[in-house]
Amino acid sequence: MTTTEKKEIVAYLSGPRNYAEGVRLYERHGHNRMYKRRFALEDTEFSRALLTEELRKLAGLSDAEFRRLPRLAKSPRPKLNGMVAKTVILDNPKPTDAALIELADSLGVTVDELVSPEFQDRVLAMEENEQRVEELTDELETARRKYAEAPEPVRKMIRFREKYSFLNSPDCPDILKVLVNDMFAAYDVYKTAFAHLQVIPDQTIAEAATEAEKVVTAYLANREIWDELEHYRTTGQILGKAAKFREAEAVEDLAALSDLDLAKKLSSARVNQSKHSKAVKEAEAAGNDSAKAAAALERWTATRERIEAEIERRKKK
């Protein structure tokens, strides 16, 4: 990435961070195809946070440099209980979940505690706040209103991010952050396939079997990622049983190959991809089950993409 391109991303991160503009930036400069599809199709709190994180990496900014970026239209922040409060009102257009979590974190409480009447009463009763009761009341009631108005998926995201707060730590392994994105993608597949399964007529057995397989596969992918997150949260150690770790090992194996062996691997992957693509088309044309050939095609397609990514990485050295 050129210096000019990095400056373009930094300028975006220093501004109001319009989501559509950020998506266009990642489409031009990003490398992860799955992320490109997700950003283009889904505007959620999590996708916004993930987009910002990926653009930060593309710009080559460290976490500390990113936090120090000047932001447009910033206003002075008031204090609560002697601590600077990153308020929901002043920090708009920050996503609701991120804004509430920042405010709660700045006060040393969870979001559930922040929006409770008991917390408001406790803060307003503090002697140091007696001259600012009206201001603080407005701030805390605004936080409570935003939380109450937030759709349930946003509230679930808040609880998730607070439970697994280590994901925001600079020490958190990158692969766990990638797993979180995969987990939400798997859950989306699970919900869609399960809903479809409920309306399929009994006589459509083949379609039902395909949808059932999607439900089970998505659930298992989701479950194994939860296991990884829970294990790291309780032990501080990576469990390493999720499929993503096997993919990472495959990438490491490719990195160890010579250029000649890598070229041979690519040639083999292309041949197998073409063979299984043909098998899928033939099975579908004959009205036969194409699931096995499709699974093989998916594996070889992924293998080819990993090999091509490794070749591109070497070209850039």
RABELKA-V729387 format. One record per backbone hydrogen bond with DSSP energy under -0.5 kcal/mol. CO is the residue of the C=O (numbers start at 1). NH is the residue of the N-H. Records with the same first field share a line. If there is no record, write none. Layout:
CO->NH ; NH
//
This chain:
2->6
3->7
4->8
5->9
6->10
7->11
8->12
9->13
10->14
12->15 ; 17
14->72
18->22
19->23
20->24
21->25
22->26
23->27
24->28
25->29
26->30
31->33
32->36
33->37
34->38
35->39
36->40
37->41
38->42
42->44
44->48
45->49
46->50
47->51
48->52
49->53
50->54
51->55
52->56
53->57
54->58
55->59
56->61
57->60
62->66
63->67
64->68
66->69
71->74
78->85
80->83
83->80
84->86
85->87
87->91
89->92
91->94
95->99
96->100
97->101
98->102
99->103
100->104
101->105
102->106
103->107
104->107 ; 109
105->108
110->114
111->115
113->116
116->120
117->121
118->122
119->123
120->124
121->125
123->126
126->129
127->130
129->132
130->133
132->136
133->137
134->138
135->139
136->140
137->141
138->142
139->143
140->144
141->145
142->146
143->147
144->148
145->149
146->150
151->154 ; 155
152->156
153->157
154->158
155->159
156->160
157->161
158->162
159->163
160->164
162->165
164->167
165->168
166->169
169->172
173->176 ; 177
174->178
175->179
176->180
177->181
178->182
179->183
180->184
181->185
182->186
183->187
184->188
185->189
186->190
187->191
188->192
189->193
190->194
191->195
192->196
193->197
194->198
195->199
196->199 ; 200
197->200
201->204
203->205
204->208
205->209
206->210
207->211
208->212
209->213
210->214
211->215
212->216
213->217
214->218
215->219
216->220
217->221
218->222
219->223
220->224
221->225
222->226
223->227
224->228
225->229
226->230
227->231
228->232
229->233
230->234
231->235 ; 237
232->236
242->245 ; 246
243->247
244->248
245->249
246->250
247->251
248->252
249->253
250->254
251->255
252->256
254->257
258->262
259->263
260->264
261->265
262->266
263->267
264->268
265->269
266->270
267->271
268->272
269->273
270->274
271->275
272->276
273->277
274->278
275->279
276->280
277->281
278->282
279->283
280->284
281->285
282->286
283->288
284->287
290->294
291->295
292->296
293->297
294->298
295->299
296->300
297->301
298->302
299->303
300->304
301->305
302->306
303->307
304->308
305->309
306->310
307->311
308->312
309->313
310->314
311->315
312->316
314->317
//
